[in-house]
């Protein structure tokens, strides 16, 4: 049996044809949808090594990505394992970023250099996102916090005392 596409005959390959060619029966059971600790460990290990969840779930032998999200929402132990794997994946992403830069440092092609820069920075941003405490920007706060009422500010700037109406004096006392 053949199909005509753009004037050419293209053979139609059926499941039986594939079975005959491979010498084995094809399983038509679909993607796995039942949670197992072994499958969860495999997903987390691959995630830790820097693989994306999308690429992990691409093969038909793996659960669909929506199934992974369902498991994450329904199973606290899987949710925690996935979060831990994402935090650890930040180190793999940082390593990949360094590898990309190292492999492109001798390139004279500006397009390749720019592409490598974008790929490297993207991985570093993902590393920050997955493990902000280790790869994120650090915020340093120094100095004293001064709470000043408007009346105090006017007095400080002009030197003239400001009379606060009696009904608002209790609020000012609470602030100070």
Secondary structure as UniProt FT lines:
FT   STRAND          2..5
FT   TURN            6..7
FT   STRAND          8..11
FT   HELIX           15..22
FT   HELIX           37..48
FT   TURN            49..50
FT   HELIX           53..58
FT   TURN            60..61
FT   HELIX           65..74
FT   HELIX           76..104
FT   TURN            105..106
FT   HELIX           110..130
FT   HELIX           132..135
FT   HELIX           150..158
FT   HELIX           166..175
//
